Amino acid sequence: MSANEQDIMRQAVEKELALHQINDVLWNKAANLSQGNELKRREHYIELRMKAMQETVKSHVLKEIKAEFAKKSARPSDFLSAKDLFKKK
């Protein structure tokens, strides 16, 4: 991931924090990692949230690629195979 992409994701997480839209599971995990240090907790949370965002983006992109591939590999509705030519009507 480029530095620009990381900056964008970090800004998104900072905005979530400012709006108190916190993922409780990640917040608690960050608390365990920070050993009571609130500044470290915030940084750990940001790192964890950014990783979660990356996974969400990857998942979405893969889903889109699979859908596009399925669309392109699907036979047109008017497609007739050689087998179709010999079927009884």
N, C-alpha and C positions, 0 to 999 in steps of 0.2 A: 504494500500500500504506500502510495506517495505521501510526502510530507503534507501536501495540500489536502489530500483526502483525510489524513489524520487530524489536521486542524479543523476541518469541517465537522468530523465526528465528535471531536472534543468540544467544539462549540455547541453542538446539539446536546451533548450530555450536560454541559454547564447550564444550558437553558432549562433542561429537565430539572436539574437540581434547584435552580432559581424558582421554578414553578412548583417545587416540592413533589414532582412526579418521580418518585424513587422506587426502584425495583427492590422490594423488601428482602428477597432471597440474596441478591447481590450485595445489598447494604449490610446484611448480617455476615455474609462471607468476608466482606471488606473489614468488618469489625474484628473478626477472628484473625485476619492477617495483620491488622495494625496493632494488635495488643494494647488497645486502649488509647492510642495516639489518634486524636480526631483529625489532624491534618493528614496523617498517613491513611486514615480510613477513607477520607475523601479521595485521595489520589488512587488508592487501591480500587475504590468503587468506580472511578472514572475509567481505569484500565479494564476492569471487568465488564463494565457496560459497553465500552468500545468493542471489546472482543465479541460480546453478545450481538451487537449491531452488525459486525462483520459476518457472523454466522447467519444472521437473518438475511442479509443482503445476498450472501452466497446461495442460501437455500432458495431465495426468490429467483435469482438469476438461473440457477439450475432448473427450476420448475418452468421458467419461460423457455429455456433452450429445449427441454424435453417436449413441451407443447408445440414449439415451432417445428421440431424434428418430426413429431408425429403428424403434424399438418402436411409437411412436405412429402412424407413417405406414404401418406394415405393415397389410395387409388381414387381417381376421379369417379364420380357416380356413373358415368357412361362408359367406364372401362370394361372391356370384355377380354377375358383370357382365352387361350386356345380351348380350355375345358368348357368354357361357356358356349362355344360354337357348337358343341356336340350334345348339349343338354336338351332333353325333350321339353317342349313348351306346352 
